[in-house]
Amino acid sequence: MNENELNYDASDEQATTALGAALVDVLPNETTVALCGTLGAGKTRLVQAMAEAAGVDRRDVLSPTFVLIQEYHGRRSIYHIDAYRLRNEAEFLAMGVEEYFDGGGLVLIEWADRVESCLPKERIEVHIAVLGPETRQFRVVGIGEKYLDAIQKLRQILGPASSNS
């Protein structure tokens, strides 16, 4: 059992919304969330859920594939970055992403596995597996001791749908 890891089974979009709301509630500012999963896995949908929980209209949240960085400001600031179209890590760093890491909000990076060596050493990773048309499994991993408390709080909020790995 890894206490810095949580599995969460989402049978529908409402369950994904619940995960997004819980993440916004428990993660401290200046947390980088690395979102990993196949095309269509639900990375942008989870960002929409998190933005909505932070007081942003979820309809305003689109995949930043062409803009690359979107900023949303509600009761918490969210910086939504997409690394899908980048050719290499140098392009990622050239966007000035390091300023966002210390920008006081939550930094959500889709396709983060493509720029892994550029990410903060301490971060949250969310790995999304598609189990069915609406069913997803989220593996939330806290990398760094500072996220141990956040993972424990997630377990309390999400209840039976979550488990240790």
N, CA, C and O atoms as a DFTB+ gen file, in Angstrom:
660 C
 N C O
     1  1       0.852      -1.177       0.000
     2  2       0.000       0.000       0.000
     3  2       0.899       1.242       0.000
     4  3       1.796       1.379       0.831
     5  1       0.634       2.136      -0.949
     6  2       1.389       3.378      -1.046
     7  2       0.513       4.509      -0.553
     8  3      -0.517       4.809      -1.158
     9  1       0.914       5.142       0.545
    10  2       0.069       6.180       1.124
    11  2       0.071       7.476       0.320
    12  3      -0.754       8.353       0.576
    13  1       0.979       7.617      -0.646
    14  2       1.012       8.806      -1.502
    15  2       0.296       8.569      -2.830
    16  3       0.477       9.326      -3.784
    17  1      -0.516       7.517      -2.886
    18  2      -1.188       7.165      -4.130
    19  2      -2.632       6.781      -3.849
    20  3      -2.942       6.175      -2.823
    21  1      -3.498       7.140      -4.767
    22  2      -4.914       6.841      -4.617
    23  2      -5.475       6.445      -5.976
    24  3      -5.187       7.090      -6.984
    25  1      -6.267       5.398      -6.002
    26  2      -7.014       5.028      -7.198
    27  2      -8.452       5.456      -7.003
    28  3      -9.029       5.281      -5.930
    29  1      -9.026       6.023      -8.064
    30  2     -10.404       6.504      -7.997
    31  2     -11.137       6.034      -9.237
    32  3     -10.739       6.338     -10.361
    33  1     -12.209       5.289      -9.024
    34  2     -13.018       4.791     -10.128
    35  2     -14.186       5.729     -10.364
    36  3     -14.998       5.970      -9.471
    37  1     -14.261       6.260     -11.588
    38  2     -15.337       7.180     -11.966
    39  2     -16.215       6.470     -12.987
    40  3     -15.771       6.149     -14.089
    41  1     -17.469       6.228     -12.604
    42  2     -18.375       5.517     -13.499
    43  2     -19.086       6.449     -14.466
    44  3     -19.709       5.997     -15.426
    45  1     -18.993       7.775     -14.208
    46  2     -19.658       8.739     -15.083
    47  2     -19.035      10.119     -14.876
    48  3     -18.117      10.283     -14.072
    49  1     -19.549      11.112     -15.614
    50  2     -18.994      12.463     -15.521
    51  2     -19.190      13.084     -14.142
    52  3     -18.369      13.889     -13.701
    53  1     -20.274      12.716     -13.460
    54  2     -20.498      13.254     -12.111
    55  2     -19.376      12.836     -11.169
    56  3     -18.957      13.617     -10.314
    57  1     -18.891      11.610     -11.323
    58  2     -17.796      11.135     -10.484
    59  2     -16.504      11.886     -10.820
    60  3     -15.706      12.176      -9.929
    61  1     -16.299      12.198     -12.092
    62  2     -15.134      13.001     -12.491
    63  2     -15.245      14.402     -11.899
    64  3     -14.254      14.964     -11.434
    65  1     -16.448      14.961     -11.917
    66  2     -16.687      16.277     -11.318
    67  2     -16.362      16.250      -9.831
    68  3     -15.770      17.193      -9.307
    69  1     -16.745      15.179      -9.151
    70  2     -16.460      15.045      -7.715
    71  2     -14.953      15.004      -7.462
    72  3     -14.468      15.611      -6.507
    73  1     -14.213      14.289      -8.314
    74  2     -12.752      14.241      -8.165
    75  2     -12.152      15.629      -8.371
    76  3     -11.298      16.058      -7.594
    77  1     -12.595      16.334      -9.413
    78  2     -12.085      17.680      -9.671
    79  2     -12.329      18.618      -8.510
    80  3     -11.441      19.379      -8.125
    81  1     -13.530      18.571      -7.946
    82  2     -13.868      19.427      -6.801
    83  2     -13.000      19.074      -5.590
    84  3     -12.526      19.962      -4.881
    85  1     -12.798      17.786      -5.360
    86  2     -11.979      17.358      -4.223
    87  2     -10.531      17.817      -4.392
    88  3      -9.903      18.263      -3.432
    89  1     -10.003      17.709      -5.613
    90  2      -8.628      18.160      -5.852
    91  2      -8.479      19.655      -5.558
    92  3      -7.507      20.071      -4.926
    93  1      -9.433      20.457      -6.011
    94  2      -9.371      21.897      -5.760
    95  2      -9.445      22.184      -4.263
    96  3      -8.806      23.118      -3.779
    97  1     -10.210      21.396      -3.534
    98  2     -10.344      21.599      -2.091
    99  2      -9.066      21.260      -1.321
   100  3      -8.751      21.923      -0.333
   101  1      -8.332      20.245      -1.758
   102  2      -7.214      19.759      -0.936
   103  2      -5.831      20.202      -1.397
   104  3      -4.893      20.181      -0.600
   105  1      -5.674      20.601      -2.649
   106  2      -4.339      20.940      -3.136
   107  2      -3.953      22.362      -2.754
   108  3      -4.747      23.289      -2.913
   109  1      -2.734      22.533      -2.253
   110  2      -2.279      23.891      -1.926
   111  2      -1.965      24.677      -3.197
   112  3      -1.714      24.096      -4.252
   113  1      -1.982      26.004      -3.083
   114  2      -1.557      26.833      -4.206
   115  2      -0.139      26.455      -4.600
   116  3       0.630      25.928      -3.795
   117  1       0.187      26.733      -5.843
   118  2       1.483      26.428      -6.431
   119  2       1.708      24.923      -6.550
   120  3       2.840      24.444      -6.477
   121  1       0.605      24.182      -6.735
   122  2       0.711      22.763      -7.037
   123  2       0.668      22.591      -8.540
   124  3      -0.187      23.163      -9.216
   125  1       1.580      21.810      -9.055
   126  2       1.545      21.416     -10.459
   127  2       0.893      20.045     -10.530
   128  3       1.282      19.116      -9.821
   129  1      -0.115      19.933     -11.406
   130  2      -0.818      18.673     -11.608
   131  2      -0.493      18.194     -13.015
   132  3      -0.882      18.823     -13.999
   133  1       0.218      17.086     -13.103
   134  2       0.605      16.493     -14.377
   135  2      -0.492      15.513     -14.798
   136  3      -0.720      14.504     -14.130
   137  1      -1.169      15.815     -15.908
   138  2      -2.277      14.991     -16.400
   139  2      -1.780      14.108     -17.531
   140  3      -1.278      14.600     -18.541
   141  1      -1.927      12.790     -17.351
   142  2      -1.426      11.831     -18.330
   143  2      -2.536      10.865     -18.711
   144  3      -3.257      10.364     -17.848
   145  1      -2.667      10.609     -19.982
   146  2      -3.670       9.669     -20.469
   147  2      -3.755       9.770     -21.980
   148  3      -3.257      10.723     -22.579
   149  1      -4.380       8.794     -22.583
   150  2      -4.498       8.763     -24.034
   151  2      -5.426       9.863     -24.532
   152  3      -6.121      10.507     -23.747
   153  1      -5.429      10.068     -25.828
   154  2      -6.333      11.021     -26.453
   155  2      -7.768      10.620     -26.117
   156  3      -8.159       9.471     -26.325
   157  1      -8.545      11.560     -25.601
   158  2      -9.931      11.272     -25.247
   159  2     -10.128      10.633     -23.880
   160  3     -11.241      10.230     -23.541
   161  1      -9.059      10.536     -23.090
   162  2      -9.168       9.888     -21.778
   163  2      -9.969      10.712     -20.785
   164  3     -10.594      10.157     -19.882
   165  1      -9.958      12.042     -20.942
   166  2     -10.697      12.884     -20.014
   167  2      -9.851      13.916     -19.297
   168  3     -10.259      14.440     -18.261
   169  1      -8.676      14.216     -19.835
   170  2      -7.804      15.208     -19.202
   171  2      -8.489      16.578     -19.159
   172  3      -8.546      17.212     -18.106
   173  1      -9.004      17.027     -20.293
   174  2      -9.666      18.333     -20.332
   175  2     -10.933      18.318     -19.493
   176  3     -11.260      19.321     -18.859
   177  1     -11.644      17.217     -19.473
   178  2     -12.864      17.121     -18.659
   179  2     -12.537      17.285     -17.175
   180  3     -13.288      17.935     -16.447
   181  1     -11.428      16.703     -16.719
   182  2     -11.021      16.870     -15.326
   183  2     -10.632      18.326     -15.054
   184  3     -10.946      18.860     -13.991
   185  1      -9.956      18.964     -16.002
   186  2      -9.610      20.387     -15.845
   187  2     -10.888      21.217     -15.739
   188  3     -10.966      22.131     -14.918
   189  1     -11.890      20.906     -16.566
   190  2     -13.167      21.626     -16.491
   191  2     -13.793      21.475     -15.108
   192  3     -14.309      22.441     -14.546
   193  1     -13.748      20.268     -14.566
   194  2     -14.312      20.022     -13.236
   195  2     -13.561      20.816     -12.169
   196  3     -14.170      21.365     -11.251
   197  1     -12.244      20.873     -12.295
   198  2     -11.447      21.615     -11.319
   199  2     -11.715      23.114     -11.440
   200  3     -11.849      23.807     -10.431
   201  1     -11.793      23.611     -12.671
   202  2     -12.056      25.034     -12.880
   203  2     -13.424      25.415     -12.326
   204  3     -13.579      26.458     -11.690
   205  1     -14.411      24.561     -12.573
   206  2     -15.758      24.828     -12.061
   207  2     -15.746      24.907     -10.538
   208  3     -16.388      25.779      -9.952
   209  1     -15.016      23.997      -9.900
   210  2     -14.923      23.999      -8.440
   211  2     -14.190      25.240      -7.928
   212  3     -14.375      25.651      -6.783
   213  1     -13.356      25.833      -8.790
   214  2     -12.611      27.037      -8.409
   215  2     -13.378      28.308      -8.758
   216  3     -12.855      29.411      -8.596
   217  1     -14.616      28.163      -9.236
   218  2     -15.443      29.328      -9.507
   219  2     -15.389      29.849     -10.931
   220  3     -15.751      30.998     -11.184
   221  1     -14.942      29.020     -11.863
   222  2     -14.864      29.392     -13.270
   223  2     -15.965      28.631     -14.016
   224  3     -16.198      27.456     -13.734
   225  1     -16.633      29.278     -14.951
   226  2     -17.646      28.611     -15.758
   227  2     -16.962      27.533     -16.601
   228  3     -16.072      27.836     -17.395
   229  1     -17.372      26.293     -16.431
   230  2     -16.675      25.205     -17.120
   231  2     -16.774      25.329     -18.634
   232  3     -15.936      24.781     -19.350
   233  1     -17.784      26.038     -19.136
   234  2     -17.910      26.226     -20.587
   235  2     -16.794      27.107     -21.132
   236  3     -16.529      27.099     -22.334
   237  1     -16.143      27.862     -20.263
   238  2     -15.020      28.696     -20.690
   239  2     -13.721      27.900     -20.815
   240  3     -12.731      28.398     -21.350
   241  1     -13.731      26.673     -20.323
   242  2     -12.520      25.860     -20.305
   243  2     -12.515      24.934     -21.519
   244  3     -13.334      24.023     -21.638
   245  1     -11.576      25.196     -22.405
   246  2     -11.411      24.387     -23.605
   247  2     -10.010      23.814     -23.602
   248  3      -9.138      24.287     -22.873
   249  1      -9.797      22.809     -24.406
   250  2      -8.449      22.276     -24.526
   251  2      -7.551      23.365     -25.086
   252  3      -7.881      23.972     -26.105
   253  1      -6.419      23.623     -24.437
   254  2      -5.542      24.700     -24.908
   255  2      -4.583      24.246     -26.004
   256  3      -3.496      24.808     -26.140
   257  1      -4.965      23.245     -26.781
   258  2      -4.070      22.666     -27.780
   259  2      -3.490      23.714     -28.723
   260  3      -2.317      23.627     -29.086
   261  1      -4.285      24.701     -29.126
   262  2      -3.772      25.688     -30.071
   263  2      -3.256      26.947     -29.394
   264  3      -2.377      27.618     -29.936
   265  1      -3.780      27.281     -28.224
   266  2      -3.324      28.464     -27.498
   267  2      -2.150      28.094     -26.590
   268  3      -1.311      28.943     -26.291
   269  1      -2.085      26.866     -26.161
   270  2      -1.058      26.266     -25.312
   271  2      -1.180      26.606     -23.828
   272  3      -0.979      25.727     -22.990
   273  1      -1.501      27.848     -23.479
   274  2      -1.696      28.203     -22.068
   275  2      -2.969      29.037     -21.952
   276  3      -3.139      30.038     -22.648
   277  1      -3.858      28.606     -21.058
   278  2      -5.061      29.367     -20.745
   279  2      -5.006      29.697     -19.255
   280  3      -4.572      28.879     -18.445
   281  1      -5.445      30.891     -18.907
   282  2      -5.517      31.285     -17.501
   283  2      -6.980      31.475     -17.127
   284  3      -7.741      32.112     -17.854
   285  1      -7.361      30.916     -15.988
   286  2      -8.726      31.052     -15.477
   287  2      -8.630      31.561     -14.044
   288  3      -7.858      31.046     -13.235
   289  1      -9.428      32.581     -13.748
   290  2      -9.377      33.170     -12.406
   291  2     -10.769      33.170     -11.796
   292  3     -11.664      33.886     -12.246
   293  1     -10.935      32.350     -10.758
   294  2     -12.144      32.306      -9.958
   295  2     -11.717      32.548      -8.523
   296  3     -10.924      33.450      -8.252
   297  1     -12.241      31.741      -7.595
   298  2     -11.763      31.881      -6.220
   299  2     -10.331      31.360      -6.087
   300  3      -9.642      31.646      -5.108
   301  1      -9.902      30.597      -7.080
   302  2      -8.502      30.183      -7.206
   303  2      -8.096      30.367      -8.659
   304  3      -8.927      30.256      -9.561
   305  1      -6.827      30.647      -8.881
   306  2      -6.324      30.773     -10.248
   307  2      -5.894      29.404     -10.757
   308  3      -5.286      28.608     -10.042
   309  1      -6.234      29.161     -12.018
   310  2      -5.839      27.916     -12.670
   311  2      -5.116      28.277     -13.959
   312  3      -5.592      29.083     -14.758
   313  1      -3.954      27.660     -14.137
   314  2      -3.167      27.831     -15.349
   315  2      -3.177      26.481     -16.071
   316  3      -2.639      25.491     -15.576
   317  1      -3.793      26.467     -17.236
   318  2      -4.041      25.242     -17.995
   319  2      -3.078      25.215     -19.180
   320  3      -3.149      26.062     -20.071
   321  1      -2.195      24.249     -19.179
   322  2      -1.135      24.155     -20.190
   323  2      -1.275      22.829     -20.927
   324  3      -1.586      21.803     -20.322
   325  1      -1.045      22.858     -22.238
   326  2      -1.114      21.645     -23.042
   327  2       0.223      21.446     -23.743
   328  3       0.665      22.315     -24.494
   329  1       0.861      20.321     -23.508
   330  2       2.167      20.036     -24.106
   331  2       2.061      19.149     -25.343
   332  3       3.082      18.731     -25.888
   333  1       0.850      18.860     -25.791
   334  2       0.654      17.900     -26.887
   335  2       1.365      18.321     -28.178
   336  3       2.032      17.499     -28.807
   337  1       1.232      19.574     -28.573
   338  2       1.757      20.025     -29.862
   339  2       3.219      20.484     -29.807
   340  3       3.782      20.873     -30.830
   341  1       3.817      20.443     -28.653
   342  2       5.203      20.899     -28.532
   343  2       6.164      19.862     -29.102
   344  3       5.970      18.656     -28.949
   345  1       7.194      20.359     -29.758
   346  2       8.175      19.450     -30.361
   347  2       9.157      18.897     -29.342
   348  3       9.639      17.773     -29.477
   349  1       9.454      19.700     -28.312
   350  2      10.446      19.253     -27.335
   351  2      10.308      20.054     -26.031
   352  3       9.498      20.974     -25.922
   353  1      11.111      19.676     -25.075
   354  2      11.054      20.319     -23.765
   355  2      11.518      21.770     -23.821
   356  3      11.060      22.594     -23.029
   357  1      12.424      22.095     -24.750
   358  2      12.892      23.475     -24.880
   359  2      11.724      24.397     -25.246
   360  3      11.641      25.515     -24.739
   361  1      10.828      23.941     -26.115
   362  2       9.644      24.737     -26.458
   363  2       8.757      24.948     -25.239
   364  3       8.194      26.027     -25.051
   365  1       8.636      23.919     -24.414
   366  2       7.846      24.018     -23.190
   367  2       8.418      25.096     -22.275
   368  3       7.682      25.950     -21.781
   369  1       9.715      25.055     -22.053
   370  2      10.358      26.031     -21.178
   371  2      10.324      27.435     -21.782
   372  3      10.245      28.420     -21.048
   373  1      10.383      27.533     -23.098
   374  2      10.369      28.836     -23.771
   375  2       9.035      29.568     -23.575
   376  3       8.969      30.786     -23.746
   377  1       7.980      28.836     -23.220
   378  2       6.679      29.471     -22.969
   379  2       6.646      30.206     -21.630
   380  3       5.669      30.890     -21.325
   381  1       7.698      30.073     -20.834
   382  2       7.736      30.739     -19.535
   383  2       6.968      30.003     -18.453
   384  3       6.486      30.618     -17.501
   385  1       6.851      28.701     -18.593
   386  2       6.044      27.921     -17.652
   387  2       6.562      27.975     -16.224
   388  3       5.785      27.838     -15.278
   389  1       7.857      28.172     -16.057
   390  2       8.403      28.181     -14.696
   391  2       7.811      29.308     -13.856
   392  3       7.707      29.179     -12.636
   393  1       7.420      30.417     -14.499
   394  2       6.763      31.504     -13.771
   395  2       5.405      31.052     -13.231
   396  3       4.989      31.486     -12.157
   397  1       4.725      30.195     -13.959
   398  2       3.429      29.690     -13.503
   399  2       3.592      28.773     -12.292
   400  3       2.740      28.763     -11.404
   401  1       4.679      28.004     -12.252
   402  2       4.899      27.086     -11.132
   403  2       4.906      27.834      -9.799
   404  3       4.503      27.288      -8.772
   405  1       5.364      29.081      -9.822
   406  2       5.424      29.897      -8.609
   407  2       4.373      31.004      -8.622
   408  3       4.503      31.991      -7.898
   409  1       3.326      30.846      -9.446
   410  2       2.362      31.915      -9.668
   411  2       1.199      31.974      -8.707
   412  3       0.297      32.791      -8.892
   413  1       1.188      31.137      -7.687
   414  2       0.155      31.235      -6.667
   415  2      -1.119      30.462      -6.951
   416  3      -2.020      30.448      -6.113
   417  1      -1.223      29.820      -8.100
   418  2      -2.439      29.066      -8.417
   419  2      -2.141      27.598      -8.611
   420  3      -1.109      27.094      -8.167
   421  1      -3.056      26.916      -9.278
   422  2      -2.868      25.514      -9.649
   423  2      -2.439      25.468     -11.107
   424  3      -3.050      26.118     -11.956
   425  1      -1.402      24.712     -11.402
   426  2      -0.911      24.556     -12.768
   427  2      -1.297      23.156     -13.228
   428  3      -0.827      22.160     -12.678
   429  1      -2.162      23.089     -14.248
   430  2      -2.653      21.817     -14.760
   431  2      -2.067      21.603     -16.145
   432  3      -2.321      22.395     -17.053
   433  1      -1.285      20.539     -16.320
   434  2      -0.572      20.313     -17.571
   435  2      -1.053      19.029     -18.227
   436  3      -0.834      17.933     -17.711
   437  1      -1.717      19.179     -19.382
   438  2      -2.112      18.015     -20.165
   439  2      -0.908      17.516     -20.954
   440  3      -0.081      18.305     -21.411
   441  1      -0.821      16.209     -21.107
   442  2       0.294      15.555     -21.801
   443  2       1.612      15.856     -21.088
   444  3       2.647      16.030     -21.731
   445  1       1.568      15.914     -19.772
   446  2       2.748      16.260     -18.972
   447  2       3.875      15.243     -19.125
   448  3       5.042      15.582     -18.930
   449  1       3.544      14.010     -19.469
   450  2       4.568      12.992     -19.643
   451  2       5.545      13.361     -20.768
   452  3       6.658      12.836     -20.804
   453  1       5.154      14.245     -21.676
   454  2       6.025      14.673     -22.778
   455  2       7.100      15.659     -22.313
   456  3       8.099      15.861     -23.004
   457  1       6.896      16.268     -21.150
   458  2       7.835      17.280     -20.642
   459  2       8.219      16.986     -19.190
   460  3       8.518      17.900     -18.422
   461  1       8.209      15.729     -18.831
   462  2       8.371      15.317     -17.438
   463  2       9.615      15.897     -16.765
   464  3       9.551      16.295     -15.601
   465  1      10.736      15.953     -17.467
   466  2      11.965      16.436     -16.824
   467  2      11.913      17.940     -16.517
   468  3      12.755      18.446     -15.775
   469  1      10.929      18.656     -17.085
   470  2      10.794      20.100     -16.847
   471  2       9.857      20.400     -15.680
   472  3       9.751      21.552     -15.257
   473  1       9.191      19.404     -15.165
   474  2       8.189      19.622     -14.119
   475  2       8.850      19.773     -12.754
   476  3       9.956      19.280     -12.535
   477  1       8.170      20.454     -11.841
   478  2       8.705      20.540     -10.477
   479  2       8.903      19.149      -9.889
   480  3       8.142      18.228     -10.184
   481  1       9.922      19.004      -9.063
   482  2      10.198      17.697      -8.455
   483  2       9.030      17.236      -7.607
   484  3       8.699      16.050      -7.596
   485  1       8.397      18.169      -6.891
   486  2       7.214      17.835      -6.096
   487  2       5.988      18.251      -6.895
   488  3       5.861      19.404      -7.307
   489  1       5.082      17.289      -7.108
   490  2       3.903      17.544      -7.921
   491  2       2.873      16.449      -7.678
   492  3       3.121      15.471      -6.972
   493  1       1.721      16.647      -8.281
   494  2       0.687      15.615      -8.308
   495  2       0.629      15.074      -9.724
   496  3       0.607      15.850     -10.680
   497  1       0.603      13.775      -9.875
   498  2       0.395      13.170     -11.191
   499  2      -0.972      12.497     -11.190
   500  3      -1.337      11.808     -10.238
   501  1      -1.720      12.704     -12.266
   502  2      -3.009      12.049     -12.429
   503  2      -2.940      11.241     -13.730
   504  3      -2.870      11.798     -14.825
   505  1      -2.962       9.929     -13.580
   506  2      -2.929       9.020     -14.725
   507  2      -4.358       8.530     -14.951
   508  3      -4.999       8.013     -14.036
   509  1      -4.847       8.699     -16.181
   510  2      -6.238       8.375     -16.485
   511  2      -6.278       7.191     -17.439
   512  3      -5.662       7.212     -18.505
   513  1      -7.011       6.159     -17.040
   514  2      -7.222       4.983     -17.889
   515  2      -8.690       4.914     -18.285
   516  3      -9.581       5.080     -17.451
   517  1      -8.925       4.668     -19.564
   518  2     -10.289       4.525     -20.076
   519  2     -10.721       3.077     -19.875
   520  3     -10.094       2.151     -20.388
   521  1     -11.813       2.895     -19.113
   522  2     -12.325       1.541     -18.861
   523  2     -13.594       1.252     -19.650
   524  3     -13.963       0.090     -19.825
   525  1     -14.267       2.299     -20.131
   526  2     -15.509       2.150     -20.881
   527  2     -15.898       3.491     -21.448
   528  3     -15.164       4.464     -21.271
   529  1     -17.038       3.578     -22.131
   530  2     -17.450       4.841     -22.758
   531  2     -17.458       6.035     -21.794
   532  3     -17.052       7.133     -22.174
   533  1     -17.908       5.836     -20.575
   534  2     -17.921       6.919     -19.585
   535  2     -17.101       6.591     -18.352
   536  3     -16.925       7.443     -17.480
   537  1     -16.605       5.389     -18.267
   538  2     -15.910       4.915     -17.072
   539  2     -14.404       5.166     -17.180
   540  3     -13.767       4.830     -18.178
   541  1     -13.863       5.761     -16.132
   542  2     -12.433       6.052     -16.077
   543  2     -11.872       5.608     -14.731
   544  3     -12.577       5.573     -13.723
   545  1     -10.595       5.273     -14.744
   546  2      -9.891       5.064     -13.494
   547  2      -8.796       6.117     -13.415
   548  3      -7.984       6.264     -14.328
   549  1      -8.793       6.838     -12.315
   550  2      -7.803       7.875     -12.065
   551  2      -6.830       7.360     -11.013
   552  3      -7.239       6.905      -9.945
   553  1      -5.560       7.435     -11.321
   554  2      -4.524       7.127     -10.332
   555  2      -3.862       8.451      -9.995
   556  3      -3.195       9.056     -10.834
   557  1      -4.051       8.897      -8.755
   558  2      -3.528      10.181      -8.290
   559  2      -2.313       9.883      -7.417
   560  3      -2.410       9.179      -6.411
   561  1      -1.166      10.432      -7.822
   562  2       0.085      10.156      -7.123
   563  2       0.668      11.478      -6.620
   564  3       0.874      12.412      -7.396
   565  1       0.927      11.543      -5.336
   566  2       1.594      12.698      -4.757
   567  2       3.084      12.449      -4.751
   568  3       3.562      11.544      -4.068
   569  1       3.817      13.236      -5.499
   570  2       5.270      13.094      -5.545
   571  2       5.853      14.177      -4.649
   572  3       5.820      15.365      -4.970
   573  1       6.378      13.739      -3.532
   574  2       6.902      14.661      -2.529
   575  2       6.069      14.568      -1.264
   576  3       4.850      14.401      -1.315
   577  1       6.735      14.676      -0.146
   578  2       6.075      14.544       1.153
   579  2       4.983      15.587       1.383
   580  3       4.036      15.344       2.132
   581  1       5.116      16.746       0.739
   582  2       4.129      17.801       0.995
   583  2       2.738      17.432       0.506
   584  3       1.769      18.106       0.855
   585  1       2.616      16.375      -0.294
   586  2       1.302      15.982      -0.810
   587  2       0.686      14.793      -0.067
   588  3      -0.416      14.360      -0.405
   589  1       1.378      14.268       0.928
   590  2       0.844      13.149       1.698
   591  2      -0.490      13.514       2.347
   592  3      -1.440      12.734       2.292
   593  1      -0.564      14.679       2.953
   594  2      -1.797      15.126       3.597
   595  2      -2.920      15.295       2.582
   596  3      -4.065      14.939       2.859
   597  1      -2.601      15.838       1.404
   598  2      -3.616      16.043       0.363
   599  2      -4.201      14.705      -0.108
   600  3      -5.408      14.597      -0.324
   601  1      -3.359      13.704      -0.263
   602  2      -3.842      12.383      -0.699
   603  2      -4.742      11.778       0.382
   604  3      -5.774      11.187       0.065
   605  1      -4.362      11.919       1.645
   606  2      -5.204      11.405       2.734
   607  2      -6.550      12.123       2.763
   608  3      -7.583      11.483       2.963
   609  1      -6.554      13.437       2.569
   610  2      -7.815      14.184       2.542
   611  2      -8.676      13.773       1.351
   612  3      -9.898      13.682       1.476
   613  1      -8.059      13.526       0.205
   614  2      -8.809      13.039      -0.960
   615  2      -9.529      11.738      -0.629
   616  3     -10.702      11.563      -0.959
   617  1      -8.809      10.827       0.027
   618  2      -9.403       9.546       0.424
   619  2     -10.640       9.755       1.295
   620  3     -11.647       9.067       1.129
   621  1     -10.557      10.707       2.223
   622  2     -11.684      10.977       3.118
   623  2     -12.868      11.559       2.351
   624  3     -14.013      11.175       2.588
   625  1     -12.595      12.483       1.434
   626  2     -13.675      13.133       0.681
   627  2     -14.335      12.167      -0.295
   628  3     -15.560      12.140      -0.410
   629  1     -13.528      11.373      -1.002
   630  2     -14.045      10.524      -2.081
   631  2     -14.607       9.199      -1.589
   632  3     -15.393       8.559      -2.288
   633  1     -14.217       8.792      -0.413
   634  2     -14.805       7.606       0.213
   635  2     -14.582       6.316      -0.547
   636  3     -13.481       6.060      -1.035
   637  1     -15.647       5.481      -0.654
   638  2     -15.505       4.127      -1.187
   639  2     -15.023       4.042      -2.633
   640  3     -14.500       3.002      -3.033
   641  1     -15.180       5.093      -3.427
   642  2     -14.734       5.042      -4.822
   643  2     -13.210       5.142      -4.929
   644  3     -12.642       4.955      -6.005
   645  1     -12.553       5.441      -3.795
   646  2     -11.099       5.586      -3.819
   647  2     -10.451       4.483      -3.003
   648  3     -11.054       3.918      -2.090
   649  1      -9.198       4.190      -3.359
   650  2      -8.462       3.165      -2.617
   651  2      -6.985       3.443      -2.728
   652  3      -6.546       4.204      -3.590
   653  1      -6.213       2.816      -1.842
   654  2      -4.760       2.865      -1.948
   655  2      -4.358       1.916      -3.061
   656  3      -5.082       0.970      -3.373
   657  1      -3.219       2.165      -3.649
   658  2      -2.720       1.215      -4.657
   659  2      -1.979       0.105      -3.978
   660  3      -1.479      -0.801      -4.645
